[in-house]
Amino acid sequence: MSHAVVVGVDGSAQSAAAAEWAAYQAHRSGRVLRMIHAGGAEPALSAEPVDLVQSLPRPVLELHDHLAEVLPGLEISCEHVPGHPAYALVAAGDRDGLLVLGSRGLGGLAGLLVGSVAQRAAAHAACPVVLVRADTDGGGVESGVVVGVDSARPSAEVLAFALERATERGAKLRALESRNLPTGGYVTAAPVDPPEITEALAAEALVRLQDALAPWREKFPEVRVEAEVTGWPAGRALAEASRSASLVVMGRRTPRIRPAVPGLGAVAHTVLHHAHSPVAVVPHD
């Protein structure tokens, strides 16, 4: 079973936001917070004892002290792990079951959030990865959790993760499915107007989504689950829903035969680069 929430820290504002989010998550779930400063090589052997904690960058140590002060009951460890940051953090997250990272802008373009380390970790990790932007409120008033759902193939891993986070926060869960609903002119022999057909198809899709969510409502009766079908593309719909969410949860399919270069897919790419809230990427079969 998972024993820690792992967060990558490097002294940046983004990693500080991620560490604060991870700290509150660890506090809610009764887990240890494991702060990891990754990169570089192993420290050189020396006859003199080396204090590895004190050798960490000052901003990392100050962040550790700040979190220990605001959450005095939280157990926190802080360590340096050598190697490529993305792979070192993925290995640590896979061991403990949850990895939290800060989002970085790409090329200075407003609204683009994901840097190379975060994107690579989200694409490779076998555990859920949560990406947090620098202006996220780590412990404020919680709004709902949003999860992307495919009612034809609902993912147990994704729904369980989303419902567990909603339970911890005492928040509602908004299950959002994107469907290609017809728009514009099209031919039909039925004596109805096109808008009526669109509404009927949307209603049918909503019934299928409600059916897919029914067993999960029974497993998590304490969570209010709202189902919604949208005609927007999935990436755009989830990015827009993130404006009023404390967390957006989406899946990442892991094929049985892993490709040489794992990818996130177009939907995940859109959400990660344009979301307004933390985003969780949950791998599933």
Secondary structure by P-SEA (a helix, b strand, c coil): ccccbbbbbcccaaaaaaaaaaaaaaaaabbbbbbbbccccccccccccccccccccaaaaaaaaaaaaacccbbbbbbcccccaaaaaaaaaaaacbbbbbbbbccccccccccaaaaaaaaccccbbbbbcccccccccccbbbbbbccccccaaaaaaaaaaaaaacbbbbbbbbccccccbbbbcccccaaaaaaaaaaaaaaaaaaaaaaaaaaccccbbbbbbbcccaaaaaaaacccccbbbbbbbbcccccccccccaaaaaaaaccccbbbbbbcc
